[in-house]
Amino acid sequence: MANAPQAVMNHKQDEDLIRDFHHIWHPCTQMKDHAEVPPLLVDRAEGVYLYDREDNRYLDVISSWWVNLFGHNHPRINQSIKDQLDKMAHVMFAGVTHQPAIDLAEKLVNASSPQLTKVFFSDNGSTAVEVALKMSLQYWLQTEKPKKTKFIYLKDSYHGETLGALSVCGINLFREKFEQVLPQNLEVQGPDCMRCPFGLKRESCQAECFEPMEQALVTNRNTVAAVILEPLVQGAAGMKMYPPVYLKKLEEACKATETHVIYDEVAVGFGRTGSVFVSEHHGLNPTFVCLSKGITSGYLPLAATLTTEEIYQAFYDEYESFKLFIHSHSYSANPLACAAGNVTLDLLAEAGFMENLKPKIESMREQGDILRDLPWCGEFRQSGMIAAVELVQNQKTLEPFPIEQRVGYQVFLEGLKREMYLRPLGNVVYFIPPLVIEPDQIKTMMNAAYESISAVLKGI
Ligand SMILES: Cc1ncc(COP(=O)(O)O)c(C=O)c1O
């Protein structure tokens, strides 16, 4: 610890921690970083705050990897899990059903686009995507179009890190080491609004950038099963945002070419963009919607893939036809997770909840002004309760900081000094806080981000 930066001292990690965590290999982490800066040992969490063992608090700016909606230690969610626990913790989900899953499926169907009437439960975002991909493939196989076996995905898209999900991932960092074993799907250049090649603005464009997608769909109509994308916000790409007109065009082109549409709402679903689901809110007609993360408000692993009656019917037959969908996970539809999911949907549907997000969204916009003024601000963007500032070396050319400079990591360390748990994506410092964050906390969060970014970049 002798050489540890001030930020580490600031979050008062004790020496024992270095010994304590040495058996653990953390996700998406260069473990050597922790030789100098140990992971933050979070002891408890309450509302929008995480607390360490010395009771220092950190605002959970990114909702614990985008999952938490109603704050930590929420009394109603806690109670629903406790009540369910007293009845049954888990039961397999084949040949068996249970009330929490029945209720949750009904709530999900009611809240989503009207044509989505069937819910297939699994247990994390990547598996929700795997299920949609496999269902799409099998649908075409069983409806006499067996050549439709490819997927189109967008450059910079992210749909999880299992091999199937990686085969539709458009971010090299995640896929390049595994390229040799990935099925070859079709990557298409998607919207890049900050650096729009047409020099247009999101607010007024007509998705002129749709052309490559149109081309790919028309050219490959006999071999493409589905297009998968994250509607409105490409999260892991650095909260890249694009307008709904792109999705309208996509649906028209997919209809014309007999191609399924898969919206991955794992990150944007459950209120993040200011509506419960992007697809429902914008009157979209997907074939599949993938959900996870916020589905249990960040309490327990659960996922759901929603689809249509038409898809369902292509699998519905005598057993001997072997048209059933063979896909299962031991913890699919875990009752404790479904109980948390039911309260999540109830809280979102409660009178005034979504309406009350409007002033918070406005507050994110207003308080974000301070970040717009940074001399390194390439763009401040926002979609509902998601906001991001992309830092650049040069505001005119939008030249990014080189990855080796690790600007984001340094901002993270500076954030800890200021009671913020930020976790930038490369040069993008983003905010996706629990929806229950209050305007004064939004102000503190934006100010702390401003100070953290300034502290890092003034030194470069
Ligand atoms: C859009 C999107 N899809 C899928 C996933 C994968 O979810 P999980 O990490 O639960 O596997 C993520 C995770 O960040 C995501 O953002």
The ligand as a Tripos MOL2 file, in Angstrom:
@<TRIPOS>MOLECULE
LIG
   16    16     1     0     0
SMALL
NO_CHARGES

@<TRIPOS>ATOM
      1 C1        -27.3590   -4.3010  -23.7260 C.3       1 LIG1
      2 C2        -26.8310   -5.4420  -22.9200 C.ar      1 LIG1
      3 N1        -27.1500   -6.6820  -23.2700 N.ar      1 LIG1
      4 C3        -26.7310   -7.7520  -22.5660 C.ar      1 LIG1
      5 C4        -25.9290   -7.5860  -21.4580 C.ar      1 LIG1
      6 C5        -25.4350   -8.7740  -20.7160 C.3       1 LIG1
      7 O1        -26.0470   -8.8790  -19.4710 O.3       1 LIG1
      8 P1        -25.3620   -9.7630  -18.3190 P.3       1 LIG1
      9 O2        -24.1560   -9.0210  -17.8660 O.co2     1 LIG1
     10 O3        -26.4110   -9.8840  -17.2740 O.co2     1 LIG1
     11 O4        -25.0280  -11.0730  -18.9350 O.co2     1 LIG1
     12 C6        -25.5730   -6.2990  -21.0590 C.ar      1 LIG1
     13 C7        -24.7020   -6.0870  -19.8960 C.2       1 LIG1
     14 O5        -24.1750   -5.0330  -19.6560 O.2       1 LIG1
     15 C8        -26.0300   -5.1980  -21.8080 C.ar      1 LIG1
     16 O6        -25.7000   -3.9420  -21.5030 O.3       1 LIG1
@<TRIPOS>BOND
     1     1     2 1
     2     2     3 ar
     3     2    15 ar
     4     3     4 ar
     5     4     5 ar
     6     5     6 1
     7     5    12 ar
     8     6     7 1
     9     7     8 1
    10     8     9 2
    11     8    10 1
    12     8    11 1
    13    12    13 1
    14    12    15 ar
    15    13    14 2
    16    15    16 1
@<TRIPOS>SUBSTRUCTURE
     1 LIG1         1 GROUP 0 **** ****
